[in-house]
C-alpha cells in the first residue's frame, strides 16, 4: 500500500477506536503492545469469534499499519473501496488461493504487519477452530515473528448468530515467536507443521483464558484452507 495512505489509515483507526469502540461498544483495552515489533515483518494472529476481531485488533495497535485478508465478497460497493483503501486484499476461501498467499508473502517481505486469523473462520466462542495449515506455511516461508492475540468480549458485543450487547473489549498481544523457535529439524513436514500449530493455538488460548475468556481446544484436525481475516 502506498505511503500516502498512512494518514488515512491513522485517521480511520483513531475514528473507529474513539467513536465506535469508545462510545458504542463500551470501550477498547489494549494489553501487551510492547510485544509487537516496532518495525519489520510480523504476523498478527488473533483468535476469531466475532466480526469485530479484525477492527478491534487493528485499533488496539495504532502504532503500526495492519494489512489483512478478507473474503472476496466484501469488496463490493463503498464498503469494499473503504476496506481496500485501509489495506485489505481479497482471498478466495476454500480454494487454496495461491494469489492471496503470494501477496501475503510479498507484504511480509516488504516489512509489513499482516493480520491472519489462523483458524480461518469464526469459532463458536467455546472451542477454538483448528489452526489453518496456511498459517504455518506463511510463518515458515517468511520467517516472520508471529504474535498470538487473545480477544475478550468481542463475542459478547457481536456474537455469531445472536444478538449482542454493550461490553468492553480487551485485546491482549502475546510474546512473538517464529516457526523456527518451536519446530525441531525432524525432516517430517507434517509433524513440524503440527508442532507449530499446537504452539500457536495454546498461546492464543492461554491469553484468552488468563483474561477471563475460557476457550477449549479444537475438536478437529488441522484443515487445508487458506487463513482469512473476515467472513460473514
C-alpha atoms as one frame of an Amber mdcrd trajectory, in Angstrom:
protein
   0.000   0.000   0.000   1.341   3.417  -0.952   2.695   5.544   1.857   0.178
   8.330   1.196  -2.450   6.019   2.671  -0.743   6.120   6.082  -2.513   9.313
   7.128  -5.881   7.949   6.005  -5.284   4.694   7.886  -4.305   6.522  11.081
  -7.363   8.783  10.832  -9.820   5.904  10.347  -8.081   3.912  13.089  -8.471
   6.828  15.502 -12.093   7.411  14.451 -13.180   3.785  14.882 -11.224   3.418
  18.122 -12.621   6.611  19.632 -16.172   6.756  18.325 -17.214   3.144  17.768
 -15.232   1.228  20.357 -15.012   4.135  22.793 -18.619   5.270  22.722 -20.676
   2.430  21.256 -19.286  -0.939  22.347 -18.209   0.015  25.858 -14.516   0.666
  25.343 -11.392  -0.983  23.954  -8.450  -2.023  26.111  -5.075  -2.963  24.656
  -2.560  -5.049  26.626   0.939  -6.153  25.589   1.540  -3.743  22.721   5.214
  -3.802  23.655   5.265  -7.360  22.249   4.612  -6.068  18.718   7.850  -5.420
  16.797   8.097  -1.716  16.013   9.383  -2.351  12.511   9.760  -5.215  10.073
   7.595  -8.137   9.060   5.225  -9.569  11.646   2.206 -11.863  11.545  -0.547
 -10.796  13.957  -2.566 -13.924  14.801  -5.755 -13.349  16.821  -8.497 -15.711
  17.889 -11.607 -15.373  15.716 -15.013 -15.377  17.411 -16.648 -12.215  16.012
 -16.773  -9.871  13.029 -15.291  -7.273  15.393 -11.995  -9.120  15.774 -10.164
  -7.555  12.773 -11.091  -3.913  13.562 -10.553  -4.453  17.294  -7.080  -5.852
  16.654  -6.156  -3.025  14.289  -7.441  -0.329  16.637  -5.619  -1.921  19.579
  -2.255  -1.495  17.804  -2.374   2.017  16.294   1.431   2.191  16.269   1.544
   0.012  13.133  -0.459  -0.099   9.927  -2.074  -3.501   9.563  -2.671  -5.356
   6.302  -5.303  -8.078   6.233  -7.061 -10.640   4.078 -10.829 -10.552   3.674
 -13.150 -12.743   1.660 -13.718 -11.500  -1.862 -17.468 -10.906  -1.391 -16.687
  -7.969   0.897 -15.001  -5.999  -1.902 -18.233  -4.623  -3.327 -19.603  -1.096
  -3.298 -18.413   1.649  -0.983 -17.563  -0.754   1.833 -15.224  -2.674  -0.446
 -13.491   0.539  -1.511 -13.026   1.575   2.105 -11.513  -1.673   3.324  -9.282
  -1.812   0.235  -8.040   1.704   1.000  -7.245   0.553   4.546  -5.053  -2.313
   3.425  -7.394  -5.248   2.875  -6.964  -7.620  -0.037  -9.294 -10.402  -1.236
  -8.917 -14.112  -0.680 -10.936 -16.891  -2.287 -11.712 -19.066   0.696 -11.652
 -22.822   0.321  -9.714 -22.769  -2.949  -6.155 -22.706  -1.654  -5.799 -19.186
  -3.039  -2.181 -19.042  -4.203  -2.542 -15.384  -5.191  -3.509 -14.402  -1.623
  -0.573 -16.391  -0.269   1.743 -14.757  -2.786   0.515 -11.299  -1.800   0.879
 -12.132   1.881   4.465 -13.275   1.463   5.281 -10.204  -0.638   3.891  -7.901
   2.054   5.885  -9.660   4.750   8.999  -9.415   2.602   8.391  -5.654   2.425
   8.274  -5.480   6.230   4.512  -5.134   6.666   2.383  -6.174   9.642  -0.080
  -8.787   8.396  -3.230  -9.866  10.243  -4.039 -13.543   9.743  -6.794 -15.345
  11.628  -5.128 -18.749  11.989  -8.468 -20.523  12.469  -9.696 -19.249   9.108
 -13.329 -18.887  10.147 -15.118 -17.693  13.268 -15.382 -20.119  16.143 -18.342
 -20.791  18.408 -16.875 -18.913  21.359 -16.357 -22.170  23.271 -13.780 -24.131
  21.263 -11.001 -22.841  19.032 -11.259 -23.948  15.442  -8.278 -25.981  14.178
  -5.276 -23.900  13.150  -5.142 -23.490   9.397  -2.211 -25.045   7.518  -1.755
 -21.834   5.570  -0.683 -20.023   8.738   2.204 -22.421   9.298   3.235 -22.051
   5.674   3.324 -18.249   5.919   5.295 -18.381   9.158   7.801 -20.869   7.770
   8.352 -19.297   4.365   8.527 -15.709   5.620  10.453 -16.379   8.822   8.443
 -13.504  10.333   7.695 -13.426  14.055   4.154 -14.430  14.950   2.290 -12.528
  17.681  -0.553 -14.567  19.238  -3.543 -12.439  20.203  -6.375 -13.079  22.630
  -9.580 -11.074  22.244 -12.008 -10.921  25.149 -15.519  -9.512  24.796 -15.940
  -9.229  21.021 -18.210 -12.280  21.004 -20.397 -10.581  23.601 -20.749  -7.349
  21.621 -21.231  -9.095  18.270 -21.672 -12.870  18.718 -22.114 -15.291  15.866
 -25.798 -15.820  15.045 -27.142 -13.977  18.083 -27.924 -10.505  19.385 -25.077
  -8.826  21.205 -24.864  -6.289  23.979 -22.595  -3.470  25.111 -19.382  -4.758
  26.650 -15.768  -3.682  26.970 -13.379  -5.436  24.564  -9.867  -6.387  25.609
  -7.135  -7.236  23.100  -4.065  -8.976  24.534  -0.881  -9.315  22.480   1.407
 -12.186  23.478   5.138 -12.551  23.055   6.257 -13.109  19.443   7.847 -16.334
  18.266   8.955 -17.764  14.946   8.333 -21.047  13.193  11.973 -21.986  13.776
  11.667 -21.276  17.521   9.194 -24.111  18.080   9.841 -26.564  15.255  12.673
 -29.074  15.562  14.522 -30.081  12.402  12.985 -33.525  12.031  12.616 -33.723
   8.270   8.938 -34.508   8.748   6.981 -31.541   7.405   3.639 -32.755   8.759
   4.945 -33.130  12.316   6.718 -29.778  12.129   3.561 -28.018  10.958   1.512
 -29.679  13.674   4.036 -28.633  16.334   3.844 -25.010  15.210   0.034 -25.069
  15.046  -0.231 -26.624  18.508   2.053 -23.985  19.998   0.173 -21.118  18.368
  -3.220 -22.461  19.471  -2.035 -22.987  23.043  -0.624 -19.470  23.278  -3.804
 -17.875  21.923  -5.949 -19.922  24.296  -3.706 -19.051  27.227  -4.050 -15.316
  26.539  -7.839 -15.662  26.446  -8.064 -17.930  29.490  -5.799 -15.734  31.623
  -8.041 -12.754  30.895 -11.411 -14.283  31.726 -12.458 -15.863  28.425 -12.248
 -19.641  28.719 -11.589 -21.236  25.346 -11.326 -25.004  24.921  -9.050 -26.824
  22.452 -10.191 -27.544  18.902 -12.273 -30.652  18.283 -10.954 -31.407  14.786
  -7.675 -31.822  12.941  -5.882 -29.037  11.084  -7.717 -28.027   7.847  -6.261
 -27.318   4.435  -7.821 -23.945   3.684  -6.056 -20.594   3.427  -6.408 -18.419
   6.558  -8.550 -15.299   6.220  -9.345 -12.264   8.310 -13.046 -11.714   7.898
 -16.183 -13.508   6.880 -19.955 -13.260   7.062
